[in-house]
Amino acid sequence: MSNKEWLILNFTLPKEQSRVRVSVWRKLKKCGSVSIGQSMWALPASEEHLEIFNDISKEIIENGGNAYIANADFISTGNTDDIINLFNKARDEEYREFLEKCENFFLEIEKETKRENFTYVELEENEDEYNKLVEWLKKINHRDFFSTPLKKQAEETLEKCKYLLDDFSNKVYASNEEE
């Protein structure tokens, strides 16, 4: 038997509550939970996750629904592995999208370097984009409960973004010192 403990949130909402349904779904995705059945979501057991599920349950109940939170320990190891794979698949999708945005960042730096557009405005724009990438990766990492294989690649790619931004920054400063 597995010693991994889970929190399970099961809920129902009246059909006409689409606004609430979307709000609940967004919160469930944001905290990193995964759907394991019809209106049944799982997170690794922790005080933080229990608090999140309690907040979501409160919203559901306030809007005419029913919500139940349970501790679970899946009997079969295969079930636990399947649940972990669901978490890893969800995070890998996020990491892939993150890596795609990093590629866009690389292309932008490359384009502006070829154009020799070494202005403070362009540097500021690129710094803002880099900072968005940093914050996004922090959010994904926070939801990556089982350290998917793409985590390391994402972190290394962000380092490459930092290196390219530093290099571009040096070119901006060098270009503007000559004036």
C-alpha positions as CSV (number, residue, x, y, z in Angstrom):
1,M,0.0,0.0,0.0
2,S,1.0,3.6,-0.6
3,N,1.8,5.9,2.2
4,K,1.0,9.0,0.1
5,E,-2.0,10.9,1.5
6,W,-4.4,13.0,-0.6
7,L,-7.1,15.5,-0.1
8,I,-10.1,15.0,-2.3
9,L,-12.7,17.7,-3.0
10,N,-16.0,16.5,-4.4
11,F,-18.7,19.0,-5.2
12,T,-21.9,19.7,-7.0
13,L,-23.3,23.1,-8.2
14,P,-26.7,24.0,-9.6
15,K,-26.5,23.9,-13.4
16,E,-27.4,27.6,-13.7
17,Q,-24.2,28.6,-11.7
18,S,-21.8,28.8,-14.7
19,R,-20.1,31.9,-13.3
20,V,-19.4,30.1,-10.0
21,R,-18.4,26.9,-11.8
22,V,-15.8,28.8,-13.8
23,S,-14.5,30.6,-10.7
24,V,-14.2,27.3,-8.9
25,W,-12.5,25.6,-11.9
26,R,-10.0,28.5,-12.1
27,K,-9.1,28.2,-8.4
28,L,-8.7,24.5,-8.6
29,K,-6.3,24.9,-11.6
30,K,-4.4,27.7,-9.9
31,C,-3.7,25.7,-6.8
32,G,-2.4,22.8,-9.0
33,S,-5.1,20.3,-8.2
34,V,-6.1,17.7,-10.8
35,S,-9.5,16.2,-11.7
36,I,-9.7,12.5,-10.9
37,G,-13.4,12.2,-11.7
38,Q,-16.7,14.0,-12.2
39,S,-16.3,17.1,-10.0
40,M,-13.7,15.3,-8.0
41,W,-10.3,17.0,-7.5
42,A,-7.1,15.9,-5.7
43,L,-4.2,17.6,-4.0
44,P,-1.4,16.1,-1.9
45,A,-2.4,16.3,1.7
46,S,-1.1,19.4,3.5
47,E,-2.4,22.2,5.8
48,E,-2.1,24.7,2.9
49,H,-4.0,22.5,0.5
50,L,-6.7,21.8,3.1
51,E,-7.1,25.6,3.6
52,I,-7.4,26.1,-0.2
53,F,-10.1,23.3,-0.5
54,N,-11.9,24.8,2.5
55,D,-12.0,28.2,0.8
56,I,-13.3,26.7,-2.5
57,S,-15.9,24.6,-0.6
58,K,-17.1,27.8,1.1
59,E,-17.7,29.5,-2.3
60,I,-19.5,26.4,-3.6
61,I,-21.8,26.2,-0.5
62,E,-22.5,29.9,-0.5
63,N,-23.7,29.5,-4.1
64,G,-26.2,26.7,-3.5
65,G,-23.9,23.8,-4.0
66,N,-22.5,20.9,-1.9
67,A,-18.9,20.3,-1.2
68,Y,-17.1,17.4,0.6
69,I,-13.4,17.2,1.5
70,A,-11.9,13.8,2.3
71,N,-8.5,12.4,3.2
72,A,-7.6,9.5,0.9
73,D,-5.0,6.9,0.7
74,F,-5.4,4.9,-2.5
75,I,-5.2,1.2,-1.8
76,S,-3.3,0.2,-4.9
77,T,0.2,1.7,-5.7
78,G,-1.0,1.9,-9.3
79,N,-3.7,4.3,-8.4
80,T,-1.2,6.5,-6.6
81,D,1.2,6.4,-9.5
82,D,-1.7,7.3,-11.9
83,I,-2.6,10.3,-9.8
84,I,1.0,11.5,-9.6
85,N,1.2,11.1,-13.4
86,L,-1.9,13.3,-13.7
87,F,-0.1,16.0,-11.7
88,N,3.1,15.6,-13.7
89,K,1.2,15.8,-17.0
90,A,-0.6,19.0,-16.0
91,R,2.7,20.6,-14.9
92,D,4.5,19.4,-18.1
93,E,1.8,21.2,-20.1
94,E,2.5,24.4,-18.2
95,Y,6.3,24.0,-18.5
96,R,5.9,23.5,-22.3
97,E,3.9,26.7,-22.6
98,F,6.5,28.4,-20.5
99,L,9.3,27.1,-22.7
100,E,7.5,28.4,-25.8
101,K,7.3,31.9,-24.2
102,C,11.0,31.7,-23.5
103,E,11.6,31.0,-27.2
104,N,9.6,34.1,-28.0
105,F,11.8,36.0,-25.6
106,F,14.9,34.7,-27.4
107,L,13.5,35.7,-30.8
108,E,12.7,39.2,-29.5
109,I,16.2,39.7,-28.1
110,E,17.7,38.3,-31.4
111,K,15.5,40.6,-33.5
112,E,16.4,43.7,-31.5
113,T,20.1,42.9,-31.5
114,K,20.1,42.5,-35.3
115,R,18.3,45.8,-35.6
116,E,20.8,47.3,-33.1
117,N,17.9,48.7,-31.3
118,F,19.9,49.3,-28.1
119,T,17.5,51.7,-26.4
120,Y,16.6,52.0,-22.7
121,V,12.9,51.7,-23.8
122,E,13.6,48.3,-25.5
123,L,15.7,47.2,-22.5
124,E,12.9,48.1,-20.1
125,E,10.4,46.2,-22.3
126,N,12.6,43.1,-22.3
127,E,13.2,43.3,-18.5
128,D,9.4,43.4,-18.0
129,E,9.0,40.3,-20.1
130,Y,11.8,38.6,-18.3
131,N,10.3,39.4,-14.9
132,K,6.9,38.0,-16.1
133,L,8.7,34.8,-17.0
134,V,10.4,34.7,-13.6
135,E,7.0,35.1,-11.8
136,W,5.3,32.6,-14.1
137,L,7.9,29.9,-13.4
138,K,7.6,30.5,-9.6
139,K,3.9,29.8,-9.9
140,I,4.4,26.6,-11.9
141,N,7.2,25.4,-9.5
142,H,4.8,26.0,-6.6
143,R,2.3,23.7,-8.2
144,D,4.9,21.1,-9.2
145,F,4.5,18.8,-6.3
146,F,6.5,15.9,-7.8
147,S,9.3,17.7,-9.7
148,T,8.5,16.8,-13.3
149,P,11.4,16.2,-15.7
150,L,10.6,19.5,-17.5
151,K,11.2,21.5,-14.3
152,K,15.0,21.5,-14.7
153,Q,14.8,22.4,-18.4
154,A,12.5,25.3,-17.6
155,E,14.9,26.6,-14.9
156,E,17.9,26.2,-17.3
157,T,16.0,28.0,-20.1
158,L,15.1,30.9,-17.7
159,E,18.8,31.2,-16.9
160,K,19.5,31.5,-20.6
161,C,16.9,34.2,-20.8
162,K,18.7,36.0,-18.0
163,Y,22.1,35.6,-19.7
164,L,20.7,37.0,-23.0
165,L,19.0,39.9,-21.2
166,D,22.3,40.8,-19.4
167,D,24.1,40.7,-22.6
168,F,21.5,42.9,-24.3
169,S,21.7,45.2,-21.3
170,N,25.4,45.6,-21.7
171,K,25.0,46.4,-25.3
172,V,22.4,49.1,-24.5
173,Y,24.7,50.7,-21.9
174,A,27.7,50.5,-24.2
175,S,25.7,52.0,-27.1
176,N,24.4,54.9,-25.0
177,E,27.8,55.7,-23.4
178,E,29.1,56.8,-26.8
179,E,26.5,59.6,-27.1
